[in-house]
Amino acid sequence: MSPDAANPSARRTELLEAAYRYVLAHGLTSLSLRPLAEAVGSSTRVLMFLFGNKDGLVHALLERARADELELLAGLRADRPAGLAQAADEVWAWLAAPDHRALLRLWAEAYARSLVEPDGPWAGFARATVTDWLDVLAACQPAPERESEEGTLRRTLTLAVLRGALLDLLATDDALRATAAVTSYTASLRSGDAAPE
């Protein structure tokens, strides 16, 4: 982490936002500093000064992407949907919205990199997102369910369905089929059929 990360300058914040827009369009896999610097109106030297090195910049970009995810989660916590099925429906509506595809492709890329390259700027990204989402789903469950083993299994299964449908949607762009699958799952969740044995 660069010394400026804890108390960012206006220029660092401006360049981070511009770099974030760039990686939403181009991804992180083949990120090269020179084209990025040109695209954001800066230089590699300035980026290195502000972010320490490429890993520091990637880490800052992942934190920025996670901030968008946490904003959605904060909204769910504030609204507190009535039950797991309603929460899953609301989360899926957000995930399936076409204007969120770039962010979610970036999320999928970072999630996968965190699994296969557990060191460096990706470290802990996948685990943190699982924890974030499970915490939000737990908050939407009634207390007796939330605190039970069955409640833990229900929210874990719900998260697995949402993530699986999201990866399918990102791979195929078939929103109708993915949405139908999620809707079928949440209907069974409402009726109790999706409860683990």
Sequence and secondary structure as in RCSB ss.txt:
>XXXX:A:sequence
MSPDAANPSARRTELLEAAYRYVLAHGLTSLSLRPLAEAVGSSTRVLMFLFGNKDGLVHALLERARADELELLAG
LRADRPAGLAQAADEVWAWLAAPDHRALLRLWAEAYARSLVEPDGPWAGFARATVTDWLDVLAACQPAPERESEE
GTLRRTLTLAVLRGALLDLLATDDALRATAAVTSYTASLRSGDAAPE
>XXXX:A:secstr
  TTSSS  HHHHHHHHHHHHHHHHH STT  HHHHHHHTT  HHHHHHHHSSHHHHHHHHHHHHHHHHHHHHHH
HHHH  SSHHHHHHHHHHHHH GGGHHHHHHHHHHHHHHHH  SGGGTTHHHHHHHHHHHHHHHTS HHHHTSHH
HHHHHHHHHHHHHHHHHHHHHH  HHHHHHHHHHHHHHHHHTTTS  
